[in-house]
Amino acid sequence: VPSMQTSRSKPCPCPSFKLREVASMYFTMIAVFLVILVVALQGSMPRGSDFPYKVPLDPKGLLELSWNVSYPEQAVHFQLLVRNLKFGVLFGMSDRGEFENADLAVLWSDGHSSYFGDAWSDAKGHLHMDAQQDYQLLGARKAPEGLYLLFKRAFSTCDPKDYLIEDGTVHLIYGILEKPVRSLQAINISAIPRGLQRVQLLKPNISIPELPSDMSTMEITAPDVVIPSQETTYWCYMAELPDRFRKHHIIMYEPVITAGNEALVHHMEVFQCAAEFDTFPHYNGPCDSKMKPDRLNYCRHVLAAWAMGAQAFYYPEEAGLAFGGPGSSKYLRLEIHYHNPLVIKGRHDSSGIRLYYTATLRRYDAGIMELGLVYTPVMAIPPGEDAFVLTGYCTDKCTQLALPAAGIRIFASQLHTHLAGRKVVTVLSRDGREQQVVNADGHYSPHFQEIRMLKEVVAVFPGDELITTCTYNTEDRTRATVGGFGIMEEMCVNYVHYYPQTQLELCKSAVDPGYLHRYFNLVNRFNDEEVCMCPQVSIPQQFYSIPWNTFNRDVLKSLYSFAPISMHCNKSSAIRFPGKWEKQLLPTITERLREPVPRCPPPLGPQPAAPVPLDLGDLRR
């Protein structure tokens, strides 16, 4: 900031200013304000403990983001550590990690002067200074490890150019400026090192339960894995509980990450194997290897799940997840997703998950229940769809039969689809009226799945309905996507974690097969084709053969919105509760939840669309 010299003069009892003098005083005040601001920005940095959440943004670990959430203030405070600062950085948010139509905070330098500003990118990726500066710079300071930038952003700004920060996944984007730029508009975002990172920004404000004195720990970690030199690897490792390991309660778990691999370990899960098998083979290798024993596919009961940016997971004080003891397999499968976009070679890793457990059982066993759609090809998505919706039901008839009179309490949730999933939401309905959202992710990514603690416990009573809706995008596909287990097939699931545990393990639906058969007949007639009544033609093959014109698409959407359903109200043994479950009418919703209205922060007064100068010295050295 250029220094401004002001002259002192004797006070005049009768001041009479000319326009030029008034303007001079005004700009002097502005300059003094900027000088004070720059000095303030060089002050002491907040303590690291003020930012409980942390994630590396880039694979090299040059950019490290920490943050905290203020619900009273409805704002997120960010601390961005920039190691090896060159000529600036871009940080921001967008719908799915694109650099077009993105909301950005930008630090840039021409080599002499540095600036920070709130910006946005248009549909062509060109940067513009935002007329409403909502990324508020709070501090900047050089340290031995790099430059710390401290800034904050309200959840909602009511600026059409800004991203609305809401519950669920947020796609963070970053870029590194390696050359000086003369202005914000001169930045070519397609020519700089850049990438994205997914996080849950709005962490729930939950008090940590008191842990018992007899707590023990167990680390389920992969032994000295050499991370394959490829972008994506799923690594499987089999572990065993000790012999005669009696029933315990898991009350907490947390990640164990090998130092230096924080940017490579993307997410991890621990599964318990099916108790119906006495033994499972040992295995330590890629999950997609032909050498992996098929029996490992029967290790699917989730005990713990962690994704990058998540902290420790705590069970409520009154409940724990049972493992060990009679009827429980001693075999566990650890699955680690390594994300290695730089194809680093020879990196060793022994990451995993640390379980905290107690032999003093809590009042309730926690349970896991599957909601959503049955894994079946009768639920399909036409190709070329930008937002196709499928809905799965847990009906009042099932909860009336299977839940205790006092109900259950849902405290955590893990949403799941395959590659076409874009949004997932589960809503609780009672007597035809939607009561509350159990869990929702409007920017869902199949590449970022974690068990998330809910902000508030959701009580579900007999007769309630749990309705799970998934939105899919198949614009890049040329044939129908059917439901199933394959990665190119689709799922729509919410694994809810609740207590007390009941016999109800799966409460899901699918369209009645007979009505789907009528749909195929109608489509064939409409397209002047012979009606094929051949039972040997599979449902996927029938979907693949449909010409996807507007009529065929619209009729399928209508079918899914009114046709009766087949309900799967299943016990843990995969046997349905007794009752009539076929050709069930869809639940009737008479009252919907109102869409939340974003809360706009109070205006800060007139703010020029101008960047904040920063004194970072000469960056050309």
Salt bridges, closest charged atoms under 4 A:
ASP50 OD1 - ARG47 NH2 3.25
GLU64 OE1 - ARG83 NH2 3.69
GLU73 OE1 - HIS77 NE2 3.81
GLU73 OE2 - LYS152 NZ 2.44
ASP95 OD1 - HIS443 ND1 2.78
ASP103 OD2 - ARG153 NH2 2.55
ASP122 OD2 - HIS126 ND1 3.76
ASP122 OD2 - HIS128 NE2 2.89
GLU166 OE2 - HIS443 NE2 3.30
ASP167 OD1 - LYS455 NZ 2.68
GLU178 OE2 - LYS86 NZ 3.47
GLU219 OE2 - ARG354 NH2 2.71
ASP224 OD1 - HIS348 ND1 2.87
GLU240 OE2 - HIS282 NE2 3.32
GLU240 OE1 - LYS330 NZ 3.35
ASP243 OD1 - LYS330 NZ 2.92
GLU254 OE2 - ARG354 NH1 2.69
GLU335 OE1 - ARG333 NH1 2.68
ASP365 OD2 - LYS247 NZ 2.79
ASP365 OD1 - HIS249 NE2 2.54
GLU370 OE1 - LYS508 NZ 2.82
GLU385 OE2 - ARG553 NH1 2.83
GLU385 OE1 - LYS557 NZ 3.97
GLU434 OE2 - ARG592 NH1 3.00
ASP441 OD2 - ARG452 NH1 3.13
GLU450 OE2 - ARG452 NE 2.93
ASP464 OD1 - ARG430 NE 2.83
ASP512 OD1 - LYS583 NZ 3.49
GLU582 OE2 - ARG576 NH1 2.82
GLU591 OE1 - ARG433 NE 3.52
ASP618 OD2 - ARG620 NH2 3.12
